[in-house]
Amino acid sequence: MKDTQLIAERGQTDIHVPANKNELLEKALVMVNTNEEIKTLWRITNVNAMDRLRWADHGSVHFQIVANISLRLARILHKHGVEMSITKNFGLSYEHAELVIFLASLFHDLGMSINRNGHEEFSLIIANNLMRENLNFLTLEERTIVTSEVLHAIINHRDDGNPLTIEAGIVMIGDALDMSQGRSRLGVEDGAVNIHSISAYAINNVEINEGTDKAIEIDIYMNNSSGLFQVDELLKHKIKGSGLEKYLNVKAMVVGKTEKKILKEFILK
């Protein structure tokens, strides 16, 4: 792949999510998309993740995907009468809950601009400063509560996290659901072949829909059974720790008459 194509695909694009007439979300979108510091931090994070560590994408594309998935999960739960924690505990609106989910989705990996190990803790420092400086469309009380809830979601998106809020559980799962081949393709094609990149490359698509016996059904379509690593070792573990287990059904299936020979394609070519 040519360098110019790599730059274009890994560039800092504006964030797009359906605001659904949520004025707080609309204001946050403007803030994020006009903030050069945030976009530069995302670029640094992705250089560390992809160029230096040869990991999967951790740039603006990843954060947009996590934000869209997480808001999708939240809106289905809200439709099914699940009360968000910021409403239950602090009396703030559902719109505030979406703001928390959106910001945590965008800021959860900012600490990787410093270091991979301990990046969750580093993310807290950076995100806290950004929110203190940029959430001026909220009252002081609202900003303090929203900031604390976002930081709680950030620190608990890690594998051993223990979310105490619905919003944090949603972001934890939303992060894990960015597992399809688009996230790993650059790393795999550049020669970074490991279980994370191979298993992600085996996943064609993830669909999130309203369920029947549970509020949400997650359907994962794979072209190779190696994708089960993403489901069993990563997603399943995070769902079990999210506090949202009772609301979710997960189905994983291999599609196509034959499995795609991923290892042969990328190791022996």
Secondary structure in CASP SS format (residue, H / E / C, confidence):
PFRMAT SS
TARGET T0000
AUTHOR 0000-0000-0000
METHOD secondary structure of the structure
MODEL  1
M C 1.00
K C 1.00
D H 1.00
T H 1.00
Q H 1.00
L H 1.00
I H 1.00
A H 1.00
E H 1.00
R C 1.00
G C 1.00
Q C 1.00
T C 1.00
D C 1.00
I C 1.00
H C 1.00
V C 1.00
P C 1.00
A C 1.00
N C 1.00
K C 1.00
N C 1.00
E H 1.00
L H 1.00
L H 1.00
E H 1.00
K H 1.00
A H 1.00
L H 1.00
V H 1.00
M H 1.00
V H 1.00
N H 1.00
T C 1.00
N C 1.00
E H 1.00
E H 1.00
I H 1.00
K H 1.00
T H 1.00
L H 1.00
W H 1.00
R H 1.00
I H 1.00
T H 1.00
N H 1.00
V H 1.00
N H 1.00
A H 1.00
M H 1.00
D H 1.00
R H 1.00
L C 1.00
R C 1.00
W C 1.00
A C 1.00
D C 1.00
H C 1.00
G C 1.00
S H 1.00
V H 1.00
H H 1.00
F H 1.00
Q H 1.00
I H 1.00
V H 1.00
A H 1.00
N H 1.00
I H 1.00
S H 1.00
L H 1.00
R H 1.00
L H 1.00
A H 1.00
R H 1.00
I H 1.00
L H 1.00
H H 1.00
K H 1.00
H C 1.00
G C 1.00
V C 1.00
E C 1.00
M C 1.00
S H 1.00
I H 1.00
T H 1.00
K H 1.00
N H 1.00
F H 1.00
G C 1.00
L C 1.00
S C 1.00
Y H 1.00
E H 1.00
H H 1.00
A H 1.00
E H 1.00
L H 1.00
V H 1.00
I H 1.00
F H 1.00
L H 1.00
A H 1.00
S H 1.00
L H 1.00
F H 1.00
H C 1.00
D C 1.00
L H 1.00
G H 1.00
M H 1.00
S H 1.00
I C 1.00
N C 1.00
R C 1.00
N C 1.00
G C 1.00
H H 1.00
E H 1.00
E H 1.00
F H 1.00
S H 1.00
L H 1.00
I H 1.00
I H 1.00
A H 1.00
N H 1.00
N H 1.00
L H 1.00
M H 1.00
R H 1.00
E H 1.00
N H 1.00
L C 1.00
N C 1.00
F C 1.00
L C 1.00
T C 1.00
L H 1.00
E H 1.00
E H 1.00
R H 1.00
T H 1.00
I H 1.00
V H 1.00
T H 1.00
S H 1.00
E H 1.00
V H 1.00
L H 1.00
H H 1.00
A H 1.00
I H 1.00
I H 1.00
N C 1.00
H C 1.00
R C 1.00
D C 1.00
D C 1.00
G C 1.00
N C 1.00
P C 1.00
L C 1.00
T C 1.00
I H 1.00
E H 1.00
A H 1.00
G H 1.00
I H 1.00
V H 1.00
M H 1.00
I H 1.00
G H 1.00
D H 1.00
A H 1.00
L C 1.00
D C 1.00
M C 1.00
S C 1.00
Q H 1.00
G H 1.00
R H 1.00
S H 1.00
R H 1.00
L H 1.00
G H 1.00
V H 1.00
E H 1.00
D C 1.00
G C 1.00
A C 1.00
V C 1.00
N C 1.00
I H 1.00
H H 1.00
S H 1.00
I H 1.00
S H 1.00
A H 1.00
Y H 1.00
A C 1.00
I E 1.00
N E 1.00
N E 1.00
V E 1.00
E E 1.00
I E 1.00
N E 1.00
E E 1.00
G C 1.00
T C 1.00
D C 1.00
K C 1.00
A C 1.00
I E 1.00
E E 1.00
I E 1.00
D E 1.00
I E 1.00
Y E 1.00
M E 1.00
N C 1.00
N C 1.00
S H 1.00
S H 1.00
G H 1.00
L H 1.00
F H 1.00
Q H 1.00
V H 1.00
D H 1.00
E H 1.00
L H 1.00
L H 1.00
K H 1.00
H H 1.00
K H 1.00
I H 1.00
K H 1.00
G H 1.00
S H 1.00
G C 1.00
L C 1.00
E H 1.00
K H 1.00
Y H 1.00
L E 1.00
N E 1.00
V E 1.00
K E 1.00
A E 1.00
M E 1.00
V E 1.00
V C 1.00
G C 1.00
K C 1.00
T C 1.00
E C 1.00
K C 1.00
K C 1.00
I H 1.00
L H 1.00
K H 1.00
E H 1.00
F H 1.00
I H 1.00
L C 1.00
K C 1.00
END
